[in-house]
Amino acid sequence: MNHAPRPAERHAERQAERGNVMFYIFLAVALFGALSFAVSQSSRNTGDSGIQQQNRLRATEIIDYGDTVAKGVGMLRLRGVSLATLSFSSTGTTEKDVFAIDGGGVNLRRPSSDVTTTGTETYQILTGNAVNGVGTTCTLDSCTEILLVLAQVKLPVCTAINQLAGINPPDYAPPYDADFDVTHPYTGTLNYTKTLSAAPLTGQMYGCFTVSTADPKNYYYYRVLVQQ
């Protein structure tokens, strides 16, 4: 014979059912929270990775252009063009001009606007500086390098340039060196004034550094086009 559940039994069953329901609700809330956290972390990491990739692409653009200009210079030097007659005038009318079609064949162009803080910087061809460990290092005009230089490089791009170059100071910040001259555009003569000698840049054909310890810092990219 079956007996109907007593009131006390029914009450216990309802309590158990409520307990099970609450357990599943708490479990669902916990799982939803964990899922939301995982999604947010994944989105943040993906965003950080995307920004880092963009900076590496910008840095690669600068490095590749420096290599292109250096190859144009090297080609003219192999043809017998002397330093005194080597031209960067961009007039496109001389076989001794790096930026002429019948010369070095290099396309003179600006960097992308998003690689510098001003968005309007142009590449410069400078003399006046020797790079420590590149060629013969001394304080004479004959030891002065010819450099491709870009000022006001954004810090993340500057850092990416150094990482690609294998330049990694202990704190990963761009090296500091105030001994850098930006007042002597190359026009056929070498004029020694300073030596770029920050330890991480020794022997480096290209890299990025700051000339100031005060904010906002001015970060410079350089590429040796002719070593002396």
C-alpha positions as CSV (number, residue, x, y, z in Angstrom):
1,M,0.0,0.0,0.0
2,N,1.4,3.5,-1.0
3,H,1.2,6.2,1.5
4,A,1.0,9.9,0.5
5,P,4.1,11.9,1.6
6,R,3.7,13.5,5.0
7,P,3.8,17.3,5.2
8,A,7.2,17.2,6.8
9,E,8.6,15.0,3.9
10,R,7.1,17.3,1.3
11,H,8.7,20.2,3.0
12,A,12.1,18.5,3.0
13,E,11.8,17.6,-0.7
14,R,10.9,21.2,-1.6
15,Q,13.9,22.5,0.5
16,A,16.1,20.0,-1.4
17,E,14.8,21.1,-4.7
18,R,15.3,24.8,-3.8
19,G,18.8,23.9,-2.7
20,N,19.6,22.2,-6.0
21,V,18.2,25.2,-8.0
22,M,20.3,27.7,-6.0
23,F,23.4,25.5,-6.5
24,Y,22.9,25.5,-10.3
25,I,22.2,29.2,-10.3
26,F,25.4,29.9,-8.4
27,L,27.3,27.5,-10.7
28,A,26.0,29.2,-13.8
29,V,26.9,32.7,-12.4
30,A,30.4,31.4,-11.6
31,L,30.9,29.9,-15.0
32,F,29.6,33.0,-16.7
33,G,32.0,35.2,-14.7
34,A,34.9,32.9,-15.5
35,L,34.0,33.0,-19.2
36,S,33.6,36.8,-19.2
37,F,37.1,37.1,-17.6
38,A,38.7,34.8,-20.1
39,V,37.1,36.6,-23.0
40,S,38.2,40.0,-21.7
41,Q,41.8,38.8,-21.1
42,S,41.9,37.3,-24.5
43,S,40.6,40.5,-26.1
44,R,43.2,42.5,-24.2
45,N,46.0,40.2,-25.1
46,T,44.9,40.2,-28.7
47,G,44.8,44.0,-28.7
48,D,48.3,44.3,-27.1
49,S,49.7,41.8,-29.7
50,G,48.1,43.8,-32.5
51,I,49.7,47.0,-31.3
52,Q,53.1,45.4,-30.9
53,Q,52.7,44.0,-34.4
54,Q,51.9,47.4,-35.8
55,N,54.9,48.9,-34.2
56,R,57.1,46.2,-35.6
57,L,55.7,46.8,-39.1
58,R,56.4,50.5,-38.7
59,A,59.9,49.8,-37.5
60,T,60.5,47.3,-40.4
61,E,59.4,50.0,-42.8
62,I,62.0,52.4,-41.5
63,I,64.8,49.7,-41.5
64,D,63.9,48.5,-45.0
65,Y,64.1,52.0,-46.4
66,G,67.5,52.6,-44.7
67,D,68.7,49.4,-46.3
68,T,67.4,50.6,-49.7
69,V,69.2,53.9,-49.4
70,A,72.4,52.2,-48.3
71,K,72.3,49.8,-51.3
72,G,71.8,52.8,-53.6
73,V,74.9,54.5,-52.1
74,G,76.9,51.3,-52.3
75,M,76.0,50.8,-56.0
76,L,77.2,54.3,-56.9
77,R,80.4,53.8,-54.9
78,L,81.1,50.6,-56.8
79,R,80.7,52.6,-60.0
80,G,83.5,54.8,-58.8
81,V,81.5,57.8,-57.6
82,S,83.7,59.6,-55.0
83,L,82.3,60.9,-51.7
84,A,83.0,64.4,-52.9
85,T,80.6,64.0,-55.9
86,L,78.1,61.7,-54.2
87,S,74.8,63.5,-54.3
88,F,71.6,63.3,-52.3
89,S,69.9,66.3,-53.9
90,S,66.9,64.4,-55.2
91,T,66.9,66.5,-58.4
92,G,66.8,63.3,-60.5
93,T,69.2,64.7,-63.1
94,T,72.6,63.2,-62.3
95,E,74.1,59.7,-62.5
96,K,75.9,60.5,-59.2
97,D,72.6,61.2,-57.3
98,V,71.4,58.4,-55.0
99,F,67.8,59.6,-55.5
100,A,68.0,59.9,-59.3
101,I,66.6,57.3,-61.6
102,D,69.8,57.1,-63.6
103,G,71.9,57.3,-60.4
104,G,71.2,55.2,-57.3
105,G,67.6,54.6,-58.4
106,V,66.2,55.1,-54.9
107,N,62.8,56.7,-54.5
108,L,63.0,59.6,-52.1
109,R,60.0,59.4,-49.8
110,R,58.7,60.5,-46.4
111,P,58.2,58.0,-43.6
112,S,54.6,57.1,-42.8
113,S,53.0,59.8,-40.8
114,D,52.3,57.4,-37.9
115,V,56.0,56.6,-37.2
116,T,56.9,60.0,-35.8
117,T,55.4,62.2,-33.1
118,T,54.9,65.1,-35.5
119,G,53.8,63.1,-38.5
120,T,55.7,65.4,-40.8
121,E,59.4,64.4,-40.3
122,T,61.6,63.7,-43.3
123,Y,64.7,61.6,-43.7
124,Q,68.0,63.6,-43.5
125,I,71.4,62.8,-44.8
126,L,73.9,64.0,-42.2
127,T,77.6,64.2,-41.7
128,G,79.3,65.4,-38.5
129,N,79.0,62.1,-36.6
130,A,81.3,59.1,-36.1
131,V,79.7,55.9,-34.8
132,N,81.8,54.2,-32.2
133,G,83.0,50.8,-33.4
134,V,81.9,51.4,-37.0
135,G,84.9,51.7,-39.4
136,T,87.8,53.6,-37.9
137,T,86.7,55.6,-34.8
138,C,88.6,58.8,-34.3
139,T,87.9,62.6,-34.0
140,L,89.0,63.5,-37.5
141,D,86.9,64.3,-40.6
142,S,88.2,61.2,-42.2
143,C,86.5,59.1,-39.5
144,T,83.1,60.6,-40.0
145,E,80.2,58.5,-41.2
146,I,77.4,59.5,-43.6
147,L,74.1,58.8,-41.9
148,L,70.5,58.5,-42.9
149,V,68.6,60.0,-39.9
150,L,65.0,60.3,-38.9
151,A,64.0,62.5,-35.9
152,Q,61.0,62.4,-33.6
153,V,60.5,58.6,-33.9
154,K,57.7,57.4,-31.6
155,L,59.0,55.5,-28.6
156,P,57.3,52.2,-29.3
157,V,58.6,52.3,-32.9
158,C,62.1,53.2,-31.6
159,T,62.0,50.3,-29.2
160,A,60.9,47.9,-32.0
161,I,63.7,49.1,-34.2
162,N,66.3,48.2,-31.5
163,Q,64.7,44.9,-30.9
164,L,64.9,44.0,-34.6
165,A,68.5,45.2,-34.6
166,G,69.3,43.1,-31.5
167,I,69.9,46.2,-29.4
168,N,68.4,45.4,-26.0
169,P,69.7,47.6,-23.1
170,P,69.0,46.3,-19.6
171,D,65.8,48.3,-19.2
172,Y,64.8,47.9,-22.9
173,A,64.6,51.7,-23.1
174,P,66.4,53.3,-26.1
175,P,70.0,54.2,-25.3
176,Y,70.8,57.8,-24.3
177,D,73.6,59.8,-26.1
178,A,73.6,63.6,-26.3
179,D,76.7,63.6,-28.4
180,F,74.9,63.7,-31.7
181,D,75.1,66.4,-34.3
182,V,72.1,67.2,-36.5
183,T,73.4,70.5,-38.0
184,H,75.5,69.2,-40.8
185,P,73.6,68.0,-43.9
186,Y,76.0,66.1,-46.2
187,T,76.9,68.2,-49.3
188,G,80.1,66.5,-50.4
189,T,82.4,67.1,-47.5
190,L,82.9,65.4,-44.1
191,N,82.8,67.5,-40.9
192,Y,83.6,65.7,-37.7
193,T,81.9,67.1,-34.6
194,K,80.7,64.3,-32.3
195,T,80.9,60.5,-31.7
196,L,77.8,58.5,-31.1
197,S,79.2,56.2,-28.4
198,A,76.3,54.8,-26.3
199,A,77.5,51.3,-25.4
200,P,74.5,49.4,-26.9
201,L,75.1,51.2,-30.2
202,T,78.8,50.3,-30.5
203,G,79.4,48.7,-33.9
204,Q,75.8,49.0,-34.9
205,M,75.0,50.0,-38.5
206,Y,71.6,51.2,-37.4
207,G,69.6,51.8,-34.3
208,C,67.5,54.2,-32.3
209,F,68.4,56.4,-29.3
210,T,67.4,59.5,-27.4
211,V,69.5,62.7,-27.1
212,S,67.6,63.9,-24.0
213,T,66.8,62.6,-20.5
214,A,64.0,65.1,-20.1
215,D,60.5,64.5,-21.3
216,P,59.3,64.7,-24.0
217,K,62.4,62.9,-25.3
218,N,63.4,63.1,-28.9
219,Y,64.2,59.7,-30.4
220,Y,66.4,59.4,-33.5
221,Y,66.8,56.6,-35.9
222,Y,70.1,56.4,-37.7
223,R,71.5,54.2,-40.5
224,V,75.1,54.2,-41.6
225,L,75.2,54.8,-45.4
226,V,79.0,55.2,-45.6
227,Q,81.4,54.1,-42.9
228,Q,84.9,55.6,-42.7
